Amino acid sequence: MTHKLAVLAGDGIGPEIVDEGLKVLACLQADFGFDAEIEAAAIGGAGYDQAGDPLPEQTLALCRQADAILFGAIGGPQYDDLERDLRPEKGLLRLRSSLTLFSNLRPAMLYPQLADASSLKNELVAGLDIMIVRELTGGIYFGQPRGIRELDNGEREGFNTLVYAEHEVERIARSAFDIAMLRNRKLCSVDKANVLEASELWREVVIRVAAEYPEVELSHMYVDNASMQLVRAPKQFDVIVTSNLFGDILSDTAAMLTGSIGMLPSASLDADGKGMYEPIHGSAPDIVGKGLANPLATILSLAMMLRYSLGQAELAGMIDTAVGNVLNQGFRTADIAGGEHSVSTAEMGDAVVAALRELA
C-alpha cells in the first residue's frame, strides 16, 4: 500500500535534520520497496512567514489526510515578540489538539557505544532502552478551573485542577499496553495514588484495562520512587505509563540518562495509531546552517513512525541497526563526539544511508 506522509520541517535546524530523514526515506523507497507519497508543508515560524499563521489551514488539512507526520522543530528569536497566539509553539499545540494526539511516546535509548556520554556509571546505562508513555492532552495542564485570584485578606492565590476522566485513562492505558506487547511485555504504571484521588482512579482503571492484556506484566510505582529508580537502576523499566505532569518530569529525567538529546526521538499518537514523529530537541537557532545538528533523533523518529503507525517493524529495525552500525564505525556529530573528530549533519545522514543499503 502507499503511505501518505506529511513532512513539516519547521524552523531553525528543522529543515537540516528533516533533510537527512528524507534521505533515509528515499533509500527505503529505492532499495527496500517502501511505497510512500510525501508532501511538505509549513508550520511554526515558517507557517507564520508564509501565511500569517503558525498552523496554516492547508498544513492542517494535509496532516488530517496523512497516515503519519514527520516533524522537525519550531521557534526562533525572531518570533518572540509576536502575539502569543501567533507564536510558533501555538501551531504545534493546535496541531496536537486538532488531531487528538493524546499518547506521547518518549523513548530513552542509549547505544552501548555512547555509554560514556551519560552522567551515570556505564554499567547502569549501557544498553538502556525505556519507553515512557505520557498522557498528553489532559491532567493538571488542561484542568479547569485554573487561574490566580485574590483572597478576602488581599493575598493572591494560584490554583490549578488535576482532572482525569475514566475514558482518558483507558485510552492511554491501552496505548501503553499495546506498546508493551510490541516490546518486552512489562508495564509500570506511575501515579501518586496514596495522596491523590485522580491517581487513585488512574490506578483502578489501569488495573481494569490490564485484564485485556494477560500477557503483559503490570506493576505500579509512586512517582517519587519512580524518579529515584530511574537514576538508581533505570534498566529495571521497559514501558512506563503515566499522567501528563508526571510524564513531563520523568521523560526529561530519562532523557538525560542517555547523554545527548540529539539522539532521542518521540511520537504523539491518536487512538488509531496515527502519529506525529519528532526529535525531542528544539530548533537550536545558534547552530542553524553550521552543519552541527545531530540528525539521528530525526532518523530514529522515522523508525518509530514505521513501527507504530505504518506497520513496518522490519524496516524500523533496519534503521535502528544502521544507526548502531554507524556509531560502531566511529561516526559522531559534535554533540556526541566528546572532543574527538566529528562529522557534519549531512555526513551523518549519508553514513546512515550507506549502512542501511548494506542491509538490503
SULKAWO-V41564 format. One record per backbone hydrogen bond with DSSP energy under -0.5 kcal/mol. CO is the residue of the C=O (numbers start at 1). NH is the residue of the N-H. E is the energy in kcal/mol with one decimal. If there is no record, write none. Layout:
BEGIN
co-><CO;CO>
nh-><NH;NH>
e-><E;E>
END
This chain:
BEGIN
co-><1;3;3;4;4;5;6;6;7;7;8;9;11;13;14;15;16;17;18;19;20;21;22;23;24;25;26;27;27;28;28;29;34;35;36;37;39;43;44;45;46;47;47;48;53;54;56;56;57;58;59;60;61;62;67;68;69;69;70;71;73;74;76;77;79;83;83;84;87;87;88;88;89;90;91;92;93;94;95;96;97;100;102;102;103;103;104;104;105;105;106;107;108;110;111;112;114;115;121;121;122;122;125;128;130;130;131;131;132;132;133;134;138;139;139;143;147;149;149;151;155;157;159;161;163;165;165;166;167;168;169;170;171;172;173;174;175;176;177;178;179;179;180;180;185;186;187;187;188;188;189;190;191;192;192;196;197;198;199;200;201;202;203;204;205;206;207;208;209;210;213;216;217;219;221;222;223;224;225;226;227;228;228;229;233;234;238;239;240;241;242;243;244;245;246;247;248;249;250;251;252;253;254;255;256;256;260;261;262;263;264;266;267;268;269;269;270;274;275;276;277;278;283;284;285;287;287;291;293;295;296;297;298;299;300;301;302;303;304;305;305;306;312;313;314;315;316;317;318;319;320;321;322;323;324;325;326;327;332;333;333;334;337;344;345;346;347;348;349;350;351;352;353;354;356;357>
nh-><3;5;37;67;68;39;8;70;9;41;72;73;14;17;18;19;20;21;22;23;24;25;26;27;28;29;30;31;32;32;34;33;36;3;38;5;7;46;48;49;50;51;53;52;56;44;59;60;61;62;63;64;65;66;275;6;71;277;8;279;11;283;79;80;82;86;87;87;90;91;91;92;93;94;95;96;97;98;99;101;100;102;104;136;105;269;106;134;107;267;132;109;130;127;114;115;117;118;124;125;125;126;128;110;108;132;133;240;106;134;242;104;141;142;143;161;159;151;157;154;151;149;147;163;139;168;169;170;171;172;173;174;175;176;177;178;179;180;181;182;182;183;183;185;217;239;189;219;190;241;221;243;223;195;196;200;201;202;203;204;205;206;207;208;209;210;211;211;212;213;216;218;187;189;191;226;227;228;229;230;231;231;232;233;236;237;131;188;133;190;135;247;248;249;250;251;252;253;254;255;256;257;257;258;119;259;263;264;297;265;280;278;105;276;102;103;273;270;69;268;71;266;13;287;288;290;292;345;295;299;300;301;302;303;304;305;306;307;308;309;310;312;316;317;318;319;320;321;322;323;324;325;326;327;328;329;331;330;343;336;337;337;340;348;349;350;351;352;353;354;355;356;357;358;359;360>
e-><-0.5;-0.7;-3.2;-3.1;-1.2;-2.3;-0.5;-2.9;-0.6;-2.0;-2.5;-1.6;-2.8;-2.4;-2.6;-1.8;-0.9;-1.5;-2.5;-1.5;-1.6;-2.2;-2.6;-1.9;-2.3;-2.2;-2.5;-3.0;-0.6;-1.3;-2.2;-0.5;-0.7;-2.5;-0.6;-2.9;-2.6;-1.0;-2.2;-2.9;-1.8;-3.2;-1.0;-2.4;-0.6;-2.7;-0.5;-2.1;-2.6;-2.0;-2.3;-2.2;-1.6;-1.4;-0.6;-2.3;-0.6;-3.1;-3.1;-0.6;-3.0;-0.5;-2.1;-1.3;-1.5;-2.0;-0.6;-1.2;-1.3;-0.8;-1.0;-1.1;-2.3;-2.5;-1.9;-2.4;-2.2;-3.0;-1.9;-2.4;-1.0;-1.6;-0.7;-3.0;-0.6;-2.9;-0.6;-3.1;-0.5;-2.0;-1.8;-0.5;-2.1;-1.0;-2.5;-1.5;-2.1;-1.3;-1.4;-1.1;-0.7;-2.6;-2.5;-2.6;-2.9;-0.5;-0.6;-2.9;-3.0;-0.7;-2.2;-2.9;-0.6;-1.4;-1.6;-0.5;-2.7;-0.5;-3.0;-2.1;-3.3;-2.7;-2.3;-0.8;-1.2;-0.6;-1.7;-2.8;-2.1;-1.6;-2.4;-2.6;-1.9;-2.1;-2.8;-2.7;-1.8;-2.6;-2.0;-0.8;-0.7;-0.6;-1.0;-2.2;-2.7;-1.2;-0.5;-2.4;-0.6;-2.3;-2.2;-0.5;-2.2;-1.8;-2.2;-1.8;-2.4;-2.1;-2.6;-2.0;-2.6;-2.5;-2.3;-1.8;-2.6;-2.0;-0.7;-0.9;-2.1;-1.9;-1.8;-0.7;-2.9;-2.9;-1.9;-2.5;-2.3;-1.4;-3.0;-1.9;-0.7;-0.8;-1.4;-2.6;-1.7;-1.7;-2.9;-2.8;-4.0;-2.5;-2.0;-2.8;-2.0;-1.7;-2.9;-2.2;-1.0;-1.9;-2.8;-2.0;-1.4;-0.7;-0.9;-1.2;-0.6;-0.8;-1.4;-1.3;-1.3;-0.6;-2.1;-1.8;-3.2;-2.3;-0.6;-2.2;-1.5;-2.4;-2.3;-2.0;-3.2;-0.7;-2.1;-1.9;-0.7;-1.9;-0.6;-1.2;-0.7;-2.4;-2.8;-1.6;-1.9;-1.5;-2.0;-2.2;-2.2;-2.0;-3.1;-2.0;-1.7;-3.5;-2.2;-2.5;-1.7;-2.0;-2.2;-2.4;-2.7;-2.5;-2.1;-2.6;-2.2;-2.1;-2.2;-1.6;-1.8;-1.4;-3.0;-1.6;-0.7;-0.7;-1.7;-2.2;-2.0;-2.6;-2.0;-2.1;-2.2;-2.4;-2.4;-2.4;-2.4;-1.3;-1.4;-1.1>
END
